[in-house]
């Protein structure tokens, strides 16, 4: 339907990536799509672009599986397709690139297939955020509908409600019913028949991953390349014991991701705590250094001034204790400031007022001279203390 516009997006991606060859894989049960894309390629006059019909075999749409079918390159575990000079994109991505570059239109809609328990299954171009029940209403859902599944019957995920919005990853809404999706038979013990390994398109050992996932031994499950599983559901489909293998694998992946997030959060918290302790120790050391420098500067000033107010006995502990030196310096500065204070508002006074002020100052100085500290006051009875008789004790 939109082969020409899709091809323009592919040409733009080819130019950006400097790709030498472009292969468009289309399943062979869609001959009209193959013909439309081939006609668009011929009309564009581009060389090095080819539409290839591939066998209709699930899951042929997987990136690694599609690369293997189209190019024969098998991407091993732990490697990326870009390591082999190959990149895989969805045709929907190519069309979105065309709309962004040619029309200036952002990604606001998505083509979604509505199928399953509906009267008229078809494709719709849907704005992202549209509730799924509004979309399904266009296809005519039947009365026994009991669930919506986002995705196909093998890899789809059941939605928790009918009004869940369409998101950018929604490519299909499958309407379910008890008749269309009957309840699964009860799970039975694994007999290690190996059918799941035969059906796995990623060449994994699902029965081994199942045992370790069930026992929550996630480390061993990762050793069997758990994260290479594309969750296609082939192993669950062919299992004669009816074990929901994909559910176990999804559980293991979510637990591993959760533990990784917790570990990352714990590491970040530990780093913040260690840096906080380092910062506090650094600030304490800087404060002590500043205090010592200020004390040394104060002692140098006091030594140069030779102030009589700081006796030698007080200088020794001040030299030992920077805080005492700072206190002594502060007291000296306060005394000097007090001596320098001049009375305010004493200009243009009358002779009588000046005489009163002089009389007050005289009396104040006389009182200060008469006041003797208790520590220096003489003890008149100290000389006669030896002549006094001992007082009787009780």
C-alpha positions as a Python dict, from the first residue, in 0.01 Angstrom:
ca = {
    (1, 'X'): (0, 0, 0),
    (2, 'X'): (284, 243, 83),
    (3, 'X'): (576, 75, -91),
    (4, 'X'): (699, 396, -261),
    (5, 'X'): (711, 600, 61),
    (6, 'X'): (872, 310, 248),
    (7, 'X'): (1136, 285, -24),
    (8, 'X'): (1219, 656, 13),
    (9, 'X'): (1285, 598, 383),
    (10, 'X'): (1505, 299, 297),
    (11, 'X'): (1705, 511, 51),
    (12, 'X'): (1757, 775, 323),
    (13, 'X'): (1881, 512, 569),
    (14, 'X'): (2108, 367, 301),
    (15, 'X'): (2263, 709, 242),
    (16, 'X'): (2315, 772, 615),
    (17, 'X'): (2472, 430, 677),
    (18, 'X'): (2663, 418, 346),
    (19, 'X'): (2530, 67, 286),
    (20, 'X'): (2639, -110, -30),
    (21, 'X'): (2343, -345, -53),
    (22, 'X'): (1982, -345, 72),
    (23, 'X'): (1772, -662, 103),
    (24, 'X'): (1400, -633, 180),
    (25, 'X'): (1273, -965, 321),
    (26, 'X'): (905, -1042, 262),
    (27, 'X'): (740, -1377, 343),
    (28, 'X'): (638, -1575, 36),
    (29, 'X'): (272, -1592, 142),
    (30, 'X'): (242, -1220, 56),
    (31, 'X'): (293, -1213, -323),
    (32, 'X'): (112, -881, -364),
    (33, 'X'): (352, -712, -122),
    (34, 'X'): (653, -861, -303),
    (35, 'X'): (521, -737, -637),
    (36, 'X'): (444, -387, -503),
    (37, 'X'): (792, -345, -354),
    (38, 'X'): (962, -475, -668),
    (39, 'X'): (760, -231, -880),
    (40, 'X'): (857, 59, -650),
    (41, 'X'): (1224, -37, -676),
    (42, 'X'): (1202, -49, -1056),
    (43, 'X'): (1028, 291, -1067),
    (44, 'X'): (1290, 452, -842),
    (45, 'X'): (1579, 347, -1063),
    (46, 'X'): (1791, 264, -758),
    (47, 'X'): (2048, -13, -783),
    (48, 'X'): (2164, -241, -505),
    (49, 'X'): (1814, -275, -357),
    (50, 'X'): (1633, -607, -386),
    (51, 'X'): (1305, -749, -253),
    (52, 'X'): (1354, -1113, -151),
    (53, 'X'): (1074, -1362, -81),
    (54, 'X'): (1166, -1577, 219),
    (55, 'X'): (999, -1895, 347),
    (56, 'X'): (698, -1839, 569),
    (57, 'X'): (826, -2000, 883),
    (58, 'X'): (778, -1866, 1234),
    (59, 'X'): (970, -1675, 1370),
    (60, 'X'): (1122, -1554, 1043),
    (61, 'X'): (1079, -1190, 1153),
    (62, 'X'): (1344, -1211, 1425),
    (63, 'X'): (1649, -999, 1347),
    (64, 'X'): (1912, -1273, 1381),
    (65, 'X'): (1690, -1526, 1201),
    (66, 'X'): (1619, -1283, 917),
    (67, 'X'): (1990, -1203, 877),
    (68, 'X'): (2071, -1572, 863),
    (69, 'X'): (1804, -1638, 598),
    (70, 'X'): (1893, -1338, 378),
    (71, 'X'): (2271, -1330, 404),
    (72, 'X'): (2376, -1663, 553),
    (73, 'X'): (2556, -1479, 836),
    (74, 'X'): (2494, -1628, 1179),
    (75, 'X'): (2545, -1381, 1462),
    (76, 'X'): (2693, -1573, 1759),
    (77, 'X'): (2624, -1522, 2127),
    (78, 'X'): (2753, -1197, 2269),
    (79, 'X'): (2806, -1036, 1928),
    (80, 'X'): (2606, -779, 1734),
    (81, 'X'): (2509, -784, 1371),
    (82, 'X'): (2698, -459, 1319),
    (83, 'X'): (3018, -650, 1397),
    (84, 'X'): (2956, -833, 1068),
    (85, 'X'): (2858, -524, 867),
    (86, 'X'): (2483, -588, 879),
    (87, 'X'): (2198, -389, 1030),
    (88, 'X'): (1832, -488, 1040),
    (89, 'X'): (1537, -245, 1047),
    (90, 'X'): (1160, -273, 1040),
    (91, 'X'): (969, -141, 740),
    (92, 'X'): (761, 65, 982),
    (93, 'X'): (1081, 241, 1088),
    (94, 'X'): (1164, 315, 725),
    (95, 'X'): (821, 466, 665),
    (96, 'X'): (848, 678, 983),
    (97, 'X'): (1185, 811, 861),
    (98, 'X'): (1022, 910, 530),
    (99, 'X'): (745, 1097, 715),
    (100, 'X'): (997, 1274, 940),
    (101, 'X'): (1230, 1382, 657),
    (102, 'X'): (987, 1448, 373),
    (103, 'X'): (673, 1560, 557),
    (104, 'X'): (818, 1688, 886),
    (105, 'X'): (572, 1466, 1071),
    (106, 'X'): (674, 1315, 1406),
    (107, 'X'): (589, 961, 1514),
    (108, 'X'): (230, 1014, 1628),
    (109, 'X'): (58, 711, 1474),
    (110, 'X'): (109, 341, 1418),
    (111, 'X'): (-42, 83, 1182),
    (112, 'X'): (-205, -179, 1406),
    (113, 'X'): (-365, -511, 1314),
    (114, 'X'): (-690, -597, 1493),
    (115, 'X'): (-774, -967, 1472),
    (116, 'X'): (-910, -1257, 1675),
    (117, 'X'): (-1260, -1260, 1815),
    (118, 'X'): (-1391, -979, 1592),
    (119, 'X'): (-1633, -963, 1301),
    (120, 'X'): (-1404, -769, 1063),
    (121, 'X'): (-1029, -817, 1127),
    (122, 'X'): (-821, -554, 948),
    (123, 'X'): (-537, -301, 976),
    (124, 'X'): (-585, 53, 1109),
    (125, 'X'): (-361, 356, 1130),
    (126, 'X'): (-404, 457, 1494),
    (127, 'X'): (-286, 760, 1689),
    (128, 'X'): (-55, 664, 1973),
    (129, 'X'): (-249, 686, 2299),
    (130, 'X'): (-582, 568, 2156),
    (131, 'X'): (-756, 329, 2401),
    (132, 'X'): (-763, -26, 2268),
    (133, 'X'): (-1136, -68, 2329),
    (134, 'X'): (-1205, 229, 2096),
    (135, 'X'): (-991, 62, 1829),
    (136, 'X'): (-1146, -284, 1872),
    (137, 'X'): (-1493, -130, 1851),
    (138, 'X'): (-1425, -50, 1484),
    (139, 'X'): (-1366, -420, 1408),
    (140, 'X'): (-1683, -536, 1582),
    (141, 'X'): (-1587, -743, 1888),
    (142, 'X'): (-1805, -1043, 1971),
    (143, 'X'): (-2001, -1075, 2292),
    (144, 'X'): (-1781, -1341, 2453),
    (145, 'X'): (-1464, -1128, 2440),
    (146, 'X'): (-1277, -1155, 2770),
    (147, 'X'): (-922, -1026, 2701),
    (148, 'X'): (-700, -817, 2479),
    (149, 'X'): (-352, -939, 2384),
    (150, 'X'): (-91, -695, 2256),
    (151, 'X'): (107, -889, 1996),
    (152, 'X'): (51, -1219, 1826),
    (153, 'X'): (-78, -1548, 1970),
    (154, 'X'): (274, -1676, 2044),
    (155, 'X'): (457, -1371, 2183),
    (156, 'X'): (166, -1148, 2282),
    (157, 'X'): (114, -1015, 2634),
    (158, 'X'): (-229, -1002, 2794),
    (159, 'X'): (-342, -650, 2879),
    (160, 'X'): (-462, -576, 3234),
    (161, 'X'): (-768, -381, 3112),
    (162, 'X'): (-964, -300, 2797),
    (163, 'X'): (-882, 73, 2795),
    (164, 'X'): (-503, 31, 2779),
    (165, 'X'): (-364, 284, 2525),
    (166, 'X'): (-186, 202, 2203),
    (167, 'X'): (188, 263, 2234),
    (168, 'X'): (462, 290, 1974),
    (169, 'X'): (543, -83, 2017),
    (170, 'X'): (184, -196, 1951),
    (171, 'X'): (170, -377, 1618),
    (172, 'X'): (-129, -601, 1684),
    (173, 'X'): (-429, -619, 1915),
    (174, 'X'): (-555, -975, 1941),
    (175, 'X'): (-907, -1002, 2079),
    (176, 'X'): (-946, -1320, 2285),
    (177, 'X'): (-1228, -1534, 2413),
    (178, 'X'): (-1254, -1862, 2609),
    (179, 'X'): (-1330, -2048, 2285),
    (180, 'X'): (-1039, -1895, 2095),
    (181, 'X'): (-789, -1927, 2381),
    (182, 'X'): (-901, -2212, 2609),
    (183, 'X'): (-730, -2244, 2947),
    (184, 'X'): (-399, -2431, 2923),
    (185, 'X'): (-379, -2791, 3046),
    (186, 'X'): (-214, -2850, 3380),
    (187, 'X'): (165, -2837, 3392),
    (188, 'X'): (336, -3173, 3427),
    (189, 'X'): (697, -3267, 3516),
    (190, 'X'): (963, -3223, 3249),
    (191, 'X'): (1068, -3553, 3090),
    (192, 'X'): (1373, -3399, 2917),
    (193, 'X'): (1257, -3514, 2577),
    (194, 'X'): (1447, -3235, 2401),
    (195, 'X'): (1159, -3125, 2176),
    (196, 'X'): (1198, -2766, 2298),
    (197, 'X'): (1564, -2764, 2194),
    (198, 'X'): (1472, -2895, 1847),
    (199, 'X'): (1213, -2620, 1799),
    (200, 'X'): (1425, -2331, 1936),
    (201, 'X'): (1520, -2095, 1650),
    (202, 'X'): (1809, -1953, 1859),
    (203, 'X'): (1966, -2300, 1909),
    (204, 'X'): (1937, -2285, 2288),
    (205, 'X'): (1867, -2554, 2549),
    (206, 'X'): (1531, -2445, 2696),
    (207, 'X'): (1500, -2746, 2926),
    (208, 'X'): (1828, -2654, 3098),
    (209, 'X'): (1725, -2289, 3134),
    (210, 'X'): (1391, -2408, 3272),
    (211, 'X'): (1550, -2611, 3551),
    (212, 'X'): (1774, -2327, 3662),
    (213, 'X'): (1499, -2067, 3629),
    (214, 'X'): (1264, -2278, 3836),
    (215, 'X'): (1528, -2323, 4109),
    (216, 'X'): (1611, -1949, 4088),
    (217, 'X'): (1971, -2027, 3998),
    (218, 'X'): (1991, -1731, 3764),
    (219, 'X'): (2367, -1743, 3725),
    (220, 'X'): (2356, -2089, 3571),
    (221, 'X'): (2061, -1987, 3352),
    (222, 'X'): (2274, -1705, 3213),
    (223, 'X'): (2551, -1954, 3138),
    (224, 'X'): (2305, -2120, 2900),
    (225, 'X'): (2258, -1783, 2721),
    (226, 'X'): (1924, -1692, 2875),
    (227, 'X'): (1928, -1345, 2721),
    (228, 'X'): (1963, -1486, 2370),
    (229, 'X'): (1607, -1615, 2404),
    (230, 'X'): (1373, -1410, 2184),
    (231, 'X'): (1064, -1538, 2371),
    (232, 'X'): (905, -1667, 2053),
    (233, 'X'): (709, -1936, 2239),
    (234, 'X'): (805, -2227, 2014),
    (235, 'X'): (939, -2427, 2309),
    (236, 'X'): (619, -2382, 2508),
    (237, 'X'): (409, -2475, 2206),
    (238, 'X'): (582, -2809, 2141),
    (239, 'X'): (634, -2908, 2507),
    (240, 'X'): (443, -3236, 2573),
    (241, 'X'): (441, -3157, 2946),
    (242, 'X'): (257, -2826, 2881),
    (243, 'X'): (521, -2628, 3072),
    (244, 'X'): (499, -2249, 3013),
    (245, 'X'): (871, -2223, 2946),
    (246, 'X'): (860, -1863, 2819),
    (247, 'X'): (698, -1751, 3143),
    (248, 'X'): (987, -1898, 3339),
    (249, 'X'): (1237, -1727, 3112),
    (250, 'X'): (1061, -1392, 3144),
    (251, 'X'): (1057, -1433, 3522),
    (252, 'X'): (1430, -1505, 3528),
    (253, 'X'): (1511, -1206, 3309),
    (254, 'X'): (1301, -971, 3523),
    (255, 'X'): (1467, -1099, 3843),
    (256, 'X'): (1814, -1054, 3696),
    (257, 'X'): (1730, -702, 3581),
    (258, 'X'): (1584, -620, 3924),
    (259, 'X'): (1897, -746, 4098),
    (260, 'X'): (2116, -548, 3860),
    (261, 'X'): (1917, -234, 3938),
    (262, 'X'): (1945, -300, 4313),
    (263, 'X'): (2319, -361, 4281),
    (264, 'X'): (2362, -42, 4081),
    (265, 'X'): (2161, 154, 4337),
    (266, 'X'): (2363, 4, 4624),
    (267, 'X'): (2691, 86, 4449),
    (268, 'X'): (2580, 443, 4391),
    (269, 'X'): (2469, 478, 4755),
    (270, 'X'): (2802, 340, 4876),
    (271, 'X'): (2993, 582, 4653),
    (272, 'X'): (2786, 875, 4780),
    (273, 'X'): (2846, 768, 5142),
    (274, 'X'): (3221, 731, 5089),
    (275, 'X'): (3242, 1067, 4915),
    (276, 'X'): (3043, 1227, 5198),
    (277, 'X'): (3290, 1092, 5454),
    (278, 'X'): (3580, 1208, 5238),
    (279, 'X'): (3427, 1553, 5204),
    (280, 'X'): (3371, 1584, 5580),
    (281, 'X'): (3730, 1479, 5655),
    (282, 'X'): (3860, 1720, 5394),
    (283, 'X'): (3654, 2009, 5536),
    (284, 'X'): (3773, 1923, 5888),
    (285, 'X'): (4136, 1921, 5775),
    (286, 'X'): (4092, 2249, 5588),
    (287, 'X'): (3926, 2409, 5891),
    (288, 'X'): (4206, 2291, 6121),
    (289, 'X'): (4469, 2424, 5879),
    (290, 'X'): (4296, 2763, 5860),
    (291, 'X'): (4268, 2776, 6238),
    (292, 'X'): (4635, 2692, 6285),
    (293, 'X'): (4739, 2952, 6028),
    (294, 'X'): (4526, 3218, 6192),
    (295, 'X'): (4661, 3129, 6536),
    (296, 'X'): (5018, 3152, 6408),
    (297, 'X'): (4944, 3489, 6252),
    (298, 'X'): (4790, 3612, 6577),
    (299, 'X'): (5089, 3495, 6783),
    (300, 'X'): (5323, 3673, 6542),
    (301, 'X'): (5128, 3997, 6577),
    (302, 'X'): (5122, 3970, 6956),
    (303, 'X'): (5497, 3905, 6964),
    (304, 'X'): (5566, 4207, 6744),
    (305, 'X'): (5341, 4440, 6942),
    (306, 'X'): (5483, 4323, 7274),
    (307, 'X'): (5157, 4389, 7452),
    (308, 'X'): (5180, 4385, 7829),
    (309, 'X'): (4825, 4253, 7861),
    (310, 'X'): (4934, 3906, 7756),
    (311, 'X'): (5154, 3770, 8034),
    (312, 'X'): (5413, 3509, 7961),
    (313, 'X'): (5221, 3250, 8161),
    (314, 'X'): (4919, 3291, 7934),
    (315, 'X'): (5124, 3287, 7617),
    (316, 'X'): (5254, 2935, 7676),
    (317, 'X'): (4913, 2764, 7669),
    (318, 'X'): (4803, 2999, 7390),
    (319, 'X'): (5094, 2879, 7182),
    (320, 'X'): (4988, 2525, 7251),
    (321, 'X'): (4620, 2583, 7194),
    (322, 'X'): (4523, 2784, 6881),
    (323, 'X'): (4175, 2852, 7021),
    (324, 'X'): (4314, 3020, 7334),
    (325, 'X'): (4539, 3237, 7121),
    (326, 'X'): (4240, 3347, 6914),
    (327, 'X'): (4041, 3424, 7230),
    (328, 'X'): (4327, 3631, 7374),
    (329, 'X'): (4361, 3820, 7047),
    (330, 'X'): (3987, 3888, 7040),
    (331, 'X'): (3998, 4024, 7398),
    (332, 'X'): (4291, 4248, 7310),
    (333, 'X'): (4109, 4384, 7007),
    (334, 'X'): (3796, 4446, 7213),
    (335, 'X'): (3995, 4635, 7478),
    (336, 'X'): (4168, 4845, 7213),
    (337, 'X'): (3837, 4925, 7047),
    (338, 'X'): (3685, 5022, 7381),
    (339, 'X'): (3976, 5260, 7449),
    (340, 'X'): (3936, 5421, 7110),
    (341, 'X'): (3564, 5486, 7149),
    (342, 'X'): (3493, 5858, 7166),
    (343, 'X'): (3170, 5990, 7316),
    (344, 'X'): (2920, 6106, 7059),
    (345, 'X'): (2708, 6422, 7052),
    (346, 'X'): (2955, 6619, 7274),
    (347, 'X'): (3004, 6915, 7042),
    (348, 'X'): (2877, 7264, 7122),
    (349, 'X'): (2804, 7187, 7488),
    (350, 'X'): (2749, 7462, 7740),
    (351, 'X'): (3020, 7528, 8005),
    (352, 'X'): (2785, 7398, 8277),
    (353, 'X'): (2729, 7069, 8094),
    (354, 'X'): (3101, 7027, 8026),
    (355, 'X'): (3170, 7085, 8398),
    (356, 'X'): (2914, 6817, 8492),
    (357, 'X'): (3074, 6571, 8247),
    (358, 'X'): (3422, 6646, 8383),
    (359, 'X'): (3295, 6594, 8740),
    (360, 'X'): (3141, 6258, 8642),
    (361, 'X'): (3462, 6144, 8473),
    (362, 'X'): (3664, 6243, 8781),
    (363, 'X'): (3437, 6043, 9014),
    (364, 'X'): (3446, 5740, 8776),
    (365, 'X'): (3827, 5736, 8765),
    (366, 'X'): (3844, 5770, 9143),
    (367, 'X'): (3609, 5471, 9184),
    (368, 'X'): (3814, 5265, 8939),
    (369, 'X'): (4135, 5346, 9125),
    (370, 'X'): (3976, 5259, 9461),
    (371, 'X'): (3843, 4926, 9335),
    (372, 'X'): (4095, 4648, 9418),
    (373, 'X'): (4048, 4288, 9286),
    (374, 'X'): (3979, 4024, 9550),
    (375, 'X'): (4281, 3823, 9443),
    (376, 'X'): (4518, 4117, 9515),
    (377, 'X'): (4349, 4244, 9836),
    (378, 'X'): (4572, 4215, 10150),
    (379, 'X'): (4478, 3966, 10422),
    (380, 'X'): (4515, 4164, 10747),
    (381, 'X'): (4483, 3862, 10974),
    (382, 'X'): (4724, 3639, 10782),
    (383, 'X'): (5025, 3753, 10991),
    (384, 'X'): (4850, 3687, 11320),
    (385, 'X'): (4708, 3352, 11221),
    (386, 'X'): (4999, 3166, 11377),
    (387, 'X'): (4943, 3337, 11717),
    (388, 'X'): (4580, 3242, 11743),
    (389, 'X'): (4496, 2948, 11964),
    (390, 'X'): (4347, 2644, 11807),
    (391, 'X'): (3970, 2651, 11813),
    (392, 'X'): (3806, 2363, 11985),
    (393, 'X'): (3667, 2112, 11736),
    (394, 'X'): (3330, 1950, 11787),
}
